[in-house]
Amino acid sequence: MIDSGKVIGSCGFLNMRTQHFRAEVGFELSKDYWGKGIASEALEAIVQYGYRHFQLERIEALIEPANFPSQKLIEKQGFKKEGLLRHYEYTLAKFDDLYIYSIIKEELNLM
């Protein structure tokens, strides 16, 4: 939230598998706030929270191939592209491919 109390986006975990010490991270931000470092700051905070409080070993992100800004953001945070998941998701009456990215706990410099 910004001082106005208006919700401008979200960032958090989904598909958490505690028995495997992994989770998927998801994020979204209103277009009006793109390019201001907000998503980067939120993503960094949620990743560190996951490692510290949930003792995660691996955090994943699934991103559409055409979503270059999200790919750039996730790579800037240290995530590595592992591959393409073909026809992984069915959305809006079509099958979508998704890139899978991950970051492992030892790759992150936790303070």
Secondary structure, 3 states (H helix, E strand, C coil): CCCCCCCCEEEEEEEEEHHHCEEEEEEEECHHHCCCCHHHHHHHHHHHHHHHHCCCCEEEEEECCCCHHHHHHHHHCCCEEEEEEEEEEEECCEEEEEEEEEEEHHHCCCC
